[in-house]
Amino acid sequence: MTGGTGVSITGTGSITSAGGAITATSTGVDAPFSMAPSSSISSGNGQTVLMADHMSLQGAINSGTAGVNLKPYTPSANVLLGSGVAADSAGTLSLNDTELATINHDTSDHWRARDKFQ
């Protein structure tokens, strides 16, 4: 799934796979990816890849035994993770603890934010 001005999963919308990889990309500098609180992504043990310069993760993300890969669309963007992280700003993908808690998978060492982290 690709969106030039952003990708949004609204309401109770979902993206589901029976084990294949799921990739959602918001192309363009500062294009957002967002999930409503009742939305979901479930890859049935397939890799989940979300790529956007800004993310608002409020719905559930479940990749079973596979990994979750979150990364900015712009390679030079900064990535900030964890508590006390401010909202996204130009050139920075920020994910706070609440957003990170929406990610559920069985193998924690497969979670990464950018290709260089594992």
C-alpha positions in Angstrom: 0.0 0.0 0.0 1.4 3.4 -1.0 0.1 6.9 -0.6 1.7 10.0 -2.0 0.2 12.4 0.5 0.0 9.8 3.3 -1.6 6.6 4.4 -4.4 6.4 7.0 -6.3 3.5 8.5 -9.5 5.0 9.9 -12.3 3.9 12.1 -12.2 0.1 12.6 -10.3 -0.4 9.3 -7.7 -3.2 9.1 -5.0 -4.6 6.9 -4.7 -8.3 7.2 -2.5 -11.0 5.7 -2.5 -14.8 6.3 1.2 -14.9 6.7 2.6 -12.7 3.9 4.5 -9.5 4.4 2.6 -6.2 4.8 4.2 -3.0 3.6 2.7 0.5 3.9 4.6 3.5 2.5 3.8 7.2 2.7 5.9 8.6 -0.1 7.1 12.2 0.0 8.9 14.3 2.5 6.8 14.7 5.7 4.0 12.5 4.4 2.2 10.8 7.4 1.1 7.3 8.2 -1.7 7.1 10.8 -3.8 4.5 12.5 -7.1 5.2 14.4 -7.4 3.7 17.9 -9.8 0.9 16.7 -7.8 0.1 13.5 -5.4 -2.8 13.1 -2.6 -4.4 11.1 -2.2 -8.2 11.4 0.3 -10.0 9.2 -0.2 -13.6 10.5 3.5 -14.1 11.1 4.6 -12.1 8.1 7.0 -9.1 8.3 5.3 -5.7 8.8 7.0 -2.7 7.3 5.8 0.9 7.8 7.6 3.7 6.1 6.7 7.4 6.6 8.4 10.5 7.8 5.6 11.0 10.4 3.6 8.2 12.2 0.7 8.2 14.5 0.3 4.7 15.8 -2.9 4.3 17.8 -4.3 1.0 16.5 -2.9 -2.5 17.1 0.0 -3.9 15.1 0.5 -7.7 15.3 3.1 -9.5 13.3 3.1 -12.8 15.3 6.6 -14.3 15.1 7.9 -12.0 12.4 9.5 -8.6 12.7 8.1 -5.0 12.6 10.2 -2.5 10.7 9.4 1.2 11.2 11.4 3.7 9.2 11.3 7.2 7.8 10.7 7.7 4.1 13.5 10.3 4.0 16.8 8.4 4.6 18.3 11.4 6.4 15.4 11.9 8.9 16.1 11.6 12.6 14.3 8.9 14.6 13.4 9.5 18.3 11.9 6.7 20.4 10.6 6.4 24.0 9.2 8.4 26.9 9.4 12.2 26.8 9.6 12.2 23.0 7.9 15.3 21.5 5.5 15.1 18.6 6.9 14.7 15.1 8.6 17.8 13.6 10.1 18.5 10.2 12.9 15.9 9.5 12.1 13.8 12.6 10.1 10.6 13.1 9.1 10.5 16.8 7.4 7.5 18.4 6.6 7.7 22.1 6.1 4.8 24.5 2.3 4.7 24.0 2.8 4.3 20.2 5.5 1.7 20.6 3.2 -0.3 22.9 0.7 -0.8 20.0 3.3 -3.2 18.4 2.8 -6.8 19.3 5.0 -9.7 18.1 6.7 -12.7 19.6 10.3 -12.0 18.7 11.5 -8.8 20.3 14.9 -8.8 18.6 13.2 -8.4 15.2 11.7 -5.0 16.1 13.6 -2.2 14.5 13.4 1.5 13.6 15.5 1.9 10.5 17.4 -0.8 8.7 20.6 -0.4 10.8 18.9 -1.3 14.1 18.0 -4.9 15.0 
